[in-house]
């Protein structure tokens, strides 16, 4: 008689393995739905206080032509954060054709970012009860474009169109805020400098205004040409770009227009390993992040800080170190979307520093890092 016991045992083992694989797959799916694949309900009618929504915007496009949407949360306080996301940049026709090698081309994995860092509802977050107008990034143009590039494919550099239509659509839910914070990280920090004046004009009731640029420094002689010819940015934005430092040009112009009525802040890690990769590409055509490139970035950041302090005497600066590599000493890129409430060796975290400035106490931290040597 044939022995069926080995076959029976094998079948049981296979069933157990199948169950384990299924459980792992379900766990991974749930994790992805809570993070990278997270989506918010579409806003229809009046928003509930404290609930995140996806806001559909007619005609809004990501660079690849897919849908683009805004992200919104209504708070209990009469205060609003206009928050620009980052995700790379296109500066030439070649980088436009390169797509996601250089910048986020669609809305994939962006919604969940809104709930972290400065947008979290953690009890120690002083912004947890503010309204948030979040502008995701999928156009490669620092949220400043109105144009279409026709190269190997059609690329929609229409970030300004998306932002503008979205903000006008959700302003009805904000009312007349008395306090405004304009901020963003990485490409969103560049956007903050470029668009802060535009945002301020859309919220004339806000008498308390703070602008904070997080982790945004790239030196490029062609910024003006890129803004005009590739992105087709509005002239009031592109006309400010007269040097190789887009953020310094834009924040200087903002200060010259508004003076002390707008508090201006800038933060950056002192050897930002993502920004140096893009700077390496601008300089040599190759992405890289060596110790030498870190040295160069540290030097450029010191020059940037000196320029800000010269042009904007009451500017607030926060230079920080986090995630420092043991060999290159290169550091984490951006902070406000994640660990914004870490102290980073200072009395105040970046989040607390921003909130202090909102309340009139503008300070500077971490300048000693700019002279640190190895």
HUPEMO-V85198 format. One record per pair of residues at least 24 apart in sequence whose ideal C-beta (glycine too) atoms are under 7 Angstrom apart, sorted by the first residue. I is the first residue (numbers start at 0). J is the second residue. If there is no record, write none. Layout:
I_J + I_J
This chain:
34_111 + 35_108 + 35_111 + 37_110 + 37_111 + 38_110 + 39_70 + 39_110 + 42_71 + 46_71 + 46_73 + 46_172 + 48_73 + 48_75 + 51_113 + 51_114 + 53_110 + 54_165 + 54_168 + 54_169 + 56_161 + 56_164 + 56_165 + 56_168 + 58_164 + 59_161 + 59_164 + 59_165 + 60_155 + 60_157 + 61_104 + 61_105 + 61_106 + 61_137 + 61_138 + 61_155 + 62_104 + 62_137 + 62_138 + 62_139 + 62_154 + 62_155 + 62_156 + 63_104 + 63_105 + 64_153 + 64_155 + 65_105 + 66_106 + 67_106 + 67_137 + 67_161 + 68_106 + 69_133 + 69_134 + 69_165 + 69_169 + 70_110 + 70_113 + 70_133 + 70_135 + 71_131 + 71_132 + 71_133 + 71_169 + 72_130 + 72_131 + 73_130 + 73_172 + 74_128 + 74_129 + 74_130 + 75_128 + 76_128 + 76_129 + 77_174 + 77_176 + 77_177 + 78_129 + 78_130 + 78_176 + 78_177 + 78_178 + 79_129 + 79_130 + 79_132 + 79_173 + 79_176 + 79_179 + 79_202 + 80_126 + 80_129 + 80_131 + 80_180 + 80_182 + 81_132 + 81_181 + 81_198 + 82_118 + 82_131 + 82_132 + 82_133 + 82_134 + 82_182 + 82_183 + 83_134 + 83_136 + 83_142 + 83_183 + 83_187 + 83_190 + 83_191 + 84_109 + 84_112 + 84_133 + 84_134 + 84_135 + 84_136 + 84_183 + 84_187 + 85_136 + 85_183 + 85_184 + 85_185 + 85_186 + 85_187 + 85_188 + 85_333 + 86_136 + 86_185 + 86_186 + 87_139 + 87_186 + 88_139 + 88_141 + 88_186 + 89_139 + 89_140 + 89_156 + 89_229 + 90_219 + 90_221 + 90_225 + 92_148 + 92_150 + 95_139 + 95_148 + 95_150 + 95_154 + 95_229 + 96_150 + 96_151 + 101_139 + 102_139 + 103_136 + 103_137 + 104_137 + 105_137 + 106_135 + 106_137 + 109_135 + 112_336 + 115_336 + 115_337 + 116_335 + 116_336 + 116_337 + 116_339 + 117_335 + 117_339 + 117_350 + 123_340 + 124_340 + 124_350 + 125_354 + 130_173 + 132_166 + 132_169 + 134_162 + 134_165 + 136_186 + 136_187 + 140_230 + 141_186 + 141_189 + 141_190 + 141_193 + 142_190 + 142_194 + 143_190 + 143_193 + 143_194 + 143_226 + 143_230 + 143_232 + 143_236 + 144_230 + 144_231 + 144_232 + 145_231 + 145_232 + 145_233 + 146_230 + 146_231 + 148_229 + 156_229 + 156_230 + 159_232 + 159_233 + 162_194 + 166_201 + 170_201 + 175_204 + 176_202 + 176_204 + 176_205 + 177_204 + 177_205 + 177_206 + 177_207 + 178_205 + 178_207 + 178_357 + 179_205 + 179_208 + 180_209 + 180_211 + 180_357 + 181_210 + 182_211 + 182_213 + 182_335 + 183_213 + 184_213 + 184_214 + 184_333 + 184_335 + 184_336 + 185_214 + 185_215 + 185_332 + 185_333 + 188_212 + 188_213 + 188_214 + 188_215 + 189_215 + 189_245 + 189_246 + 192_245 + 192_246 + 192_249 + 192_250 + 193_236 + 193_249 + 195_253 + 196_253 + 196_256 + 199_261 + 207_357 + 208_260 + 208_261 + 209_262 + 209_264 + 209_356 + 209_357 + 210_253 + 210_261 + 210_263 + 210_264 + 211_264 + 211_353 + 212_246 + 212_265 + 213_266 + 213_333 + 213_334 + 213_335 + 214_266 + 214_267 + 214_268 + 214_271 + 214_274 + 214_332 + 214_333 + 214_334 + 215_246 + 216_246 + 216_267 + 216_274 + 216_299 + 216_300 + 216_303 + 217_274 + 217_277 + 217_278 + 217_281 + 218_243 + 218_244 + 218_278 + 218_299 + 219_243 + 219_281 + 244_303 + 244_306 + 247_303 + 247_306 + 247_307 + 250_307 + 250_311 + 251_310 + 251_311 + 254_310 + 254_311 + 259_313 + 262_356 + 262_361 + 263_311 + 263_314 + 264_315 + 264_353 + 264_356 + 265_307 + 265_314 + 265_316 + 266_317 + 266_319 + 266_334 + 266_349 + 267_300 + 267_318 + 268_319 + 268_320 + 268_321 + 268_330 + 268_331 + 268_332 + 269_297 + 269_300 + 269_318 + 269_320 + 269_330 + 269_368 + 269_369 + 270_296 + 270_297 + 270_328 + 270_329 + 270_330 + 271_296 + 271_330 + 271_332 + 272_329 + 272_330 + 272_332 + 273_332 + 274_332 + 275_329 + 288_329 + 289_327 + 290_327 + 290_328 + 293_327 + 293_328 + 293_329 + 297_369 + 300_369 + 301_369 + 304_366 + 304_369 + 313_361 + 315_352 + 315_356 + 315_361 + 315_362 + 315_363 + 316_363 + 316_366 + 317_349 + 317_352 + 317_364 + 317_365 + 318_365 + 318_366 + 318_368 + 318_369 + 319_343 + 319_349 + 319_365 + 320_368 + 328_373
